[in-house]
Amino acid sequence: MFIGHAALALAAKPLVPRVSLALLLAATYWLDMVWPVFLLAGIEQVRIDPGNTAVTPLDFVHYPWSHSLAAALAWSALFGLVCLSAGKRAAFLLAVLVFSHWVLDVITHRADMPLWPGSGTLLGFALWNSIPATIAIECAMFALGVSIYARSAPSHDRIGTFAFWGLVVFLTLIYFANIFGPPPPSVMAIAIAGIAGAALFTVWAWWADRHRG
């Protein structure tokens, strides 16, 4: 999933109105934020394999330190502990959002997600085998998340309006480009784009959120 993860971050805003949307998004995307770093370090592996699923050309060969069940639980706990200064309620919700990434990925990925590093049991319900079903579910989730956020964090000024809706459009365009665009040219390009993209939309969300709520 991509905008499905963003949907949960947006929908969580009214539960913790003082927590920046940037931090909520960082939580829901955290597993995908550490993954490209592990790719660059050679700790995890992905292969470009057009047709691997209908939605993505990526074959996730080895990623137990970012996307196994055990790793997701560990990252969730660590994220929550680091964010305790935001309050126990916020820290708990952020930990849940980190773990939500694993849950949504199990629904979308084919059976390639291990229970723990070294586990031979791989999970995945393969929503990505259907482009129409994937788009319908993610777009519905995203639309609902955007609606909840927009109502709970009204704009203070023009920056709040244009920055937020610009972010929505940006995430939507990236989503459809990933589905219908050409395969990435290299694994290095995947890692660099992942890191740069995460940094961009996180800072963008922080900027927009400062002018809303």
ROLUMLO-584445 format. One record per residue (C-alpha): residue in three letters; x, y, z. Coordinates in steps of 0.001 Angstrom, whole numbers, padded with zeros to 6 digits, always signed. Example, Ala and Ser with C-alpha at 12.3 -4.5 7.8 and 13.67 -1.06 7.14 Angstrom:
<pts>
ala+012300-004500+007800
ser+013670-001060+007140
</pts>
This chain:
<pts>
met+000000+000000+000000
phe+000946+003623-000368
ile-001879+006136+000103
gly-003614+003589+002350
his-000876+004195+004909
ala-001343+007963+004591
ala-005078+007478+005112
leu-004540+006127+008629
ala-002212+008996+009533
leu-004766+011544+008348
ala-007628+009808+010134
ala-005645+009696+013391
lys-005283+013487+013628
pro-008482+014165+015659
leu-007342+011566+018227
val-004115+013478+018895
pro-004698+017029+017628
arg-001430+018346+019085
val+000694+015801+017214
ser+001925+017018+013840
leu+000665+015303+010729
ala+004336+014903+009815
leu+004910+012624+012811
leu+001717+010687+012129
leu+002835+010090+008538
ala+006337+009145+009681
ala+004781+006517+011937
thr+002600+004943+009257
tyr+005474+004909+006748
trp+008261+004076+009193
leu+008872+000531+007932
asp+009192+001905+004392
met+011507+004644+005646
val+014035+002253+007150
trp+013729-000195+004233
pro+015626+001907+001614
val+018375+002558+004162
phe+018739-001200+004617
leu+018767-001617+000833
leu+021656+000823+000483
ala+023492-000923+003315
gly+023036-004306+001634
ile+021131-005661+004631
glu+017925-006263+002665
gln+017261-007089-000979
val+014683-006311-003634
arg+014599-007335-007294
ile+012945-005524-010199
asp+010688-008142-011751
pro+007922-006720-014002
gly+004814-008847-013623
asn+005675-009992-010115
thr+002233-008670-009192
ala-000214-006602-011222
val+000459-003489-009134
thr+004205-003498-008512
pro+007203-004837-010439
leu+009157-005366-007227
asp+010109-008761-005845
phe+010815-008302-002139
val+013486-010967-001857
his+014747-010357+001670
tyr+013475-007700+004099
pro+013084-009271+007553
trp+014626-006363+009477
ser+012053-003866+008235
his+008969-005912+007319
ser+008806-009100+009355
leu+006188-009364+012090
ala+008864-009397+014798
ala+010623-006379+013308
ala+007355-004465+012989
leu+006576-005086+016649
ala+010075-003983+017656
trp+009967-000839+015511
ser+006502-000011+016887
ala+007684-000286+020481
leu+010828+001747+019779
phe+008885+004472+017960
gly+006421+004724+020822
leu+009192+004921+023425
val+011008+007664+021516
cys+007752+009646+021325
leu+006813+009355+025012
ser+007506+013070+025441
ala+004354+013680+023392
gly+002348+011907+026101
lys+001448+008289+026736
arg-001719+008422+024636
ala+000098+009895+021647
ala+003039+007520+022012
phe+000717+004511+022100
leu-001203+005698+019037
leu+002032+006323+017135
ala+003220+002811+017988
val-000081+001417+016700
leu+000303+003420+013485
val+003782+001984+012942
phe+002387-001526+013311
ser-000557-000721+011032
his+001914-000573+008160
trp+002690-004276+008572
val-001005-005177+008747
leu-001832-003304+005538
asp+001217-004730+003774
val+000199-008284+004658
ile-003136-007581+002987
thr-001546-006177-000191
his+001682-008150-000671
arg+001896-011649-002052
ala+003276-014196+000438
asp+006712-012648+000990
met+006516-011216+004528
pro+008300-013363+007156
leu+007208-013756+010758
trp+010752-013048+011977
pro+014282-012934+010509
gly+015046-016457+009362
ser+011417-017592+009432
gly+010323-019886+006634
thr+006686-018863+007057
leu+005766-016045+004661
leu+002498-014117+004803
gly+000583-012098+002231
phe-002971-012046+000880
ala-001976-010604-002520
leu-004407-007718-003007
trp-001755-006440-005436
asn-002762-009175-007879
ser-005752-006964-008775
ile-005232-003376-009894
pro-008962-002441-009730
ala-009387-003844-006203
thr-006186-002196-004989
ile-007129+001208-006369
ala-010718+000993-005119
ile-009707+000103-001560
glu-006793+002515-001246
cys-008586+005446-002835
ala-011617+004925-000595
met-009357+004805+002462
phe-007450+007899+001343
ala-010588+009900+000583
leu-011977+009077+004028
gly-008691+009965+005731
val-008463+013281+003874
ser-012060+014096+004803
ile-011499+013341+008498
tyr-008311+015401+008629
ala-009796+018357+006740
arg-012741+018524+009159
ser-010659+018090+012314
ala-007855+020466+011340
pro-009378+023434+009464
ser-007053+025817+007668
his-005881+028993+009404
asp-004802+030702+006204
arg-004140+030236+002504
ile-000901+028359+003174
gly-002802+025777+005174
thr-005265+025313+002349
phe-002892+025160-000594
ala-000105+023272+001183
phe-002454+020537+002392
trp-004337+020043-000855
gly-001061+020225-002744
leu+000211+017373-000572
val-002934+015361-001292
val-002460+015847-005036
phe+001255+015007-004800
leu+000647+011731-002949
thr-002109+010803-005403
leu+000102+011447-008433
ile+002966+009426-006956
tyr+000545+006601-006238
phe-000749+006331-009795
ala+002726+006863-011270
asn+003966+003864-009283
ile+001113+001705-010587
phe+001001+002764-014237
gly+004494+004150-014815
pro+007543+002230-016049
pro+009545+000016-013671
pro+012302+001778-011734
pro+015686+001739-013501
ser+017650+000229-010618
val+017554-000793-006969
met+019738+002221-006184
ala+017090+004466-007736
ile+014412+002806-005603
ala+016377+003434-002408
ile+017248+007043-003217
ala+013712+007864-004342
gly+012325+006248-001191
ile+014531+008301+001112
ala+014063+011560-000792
gly+010312+011078-001176
ala+009817+010305+002513
ala+011813+013386+003517
leu+009865+015579+001097
phe+006340+014589+002079
thr+007179+014559+005790
val+008501+018142+005700
trp+005579+019140+003450
ala+003106+017654+005932
trp+004778+019493+008830
trp+004538+022783+006915
ala+000886+022280+005986
asp-000113+021124+009465
arg+001423+024222+011105
his-001189+026279+009271
arg-004127+024112+010207
gly-005841+022815+013329
</pts>
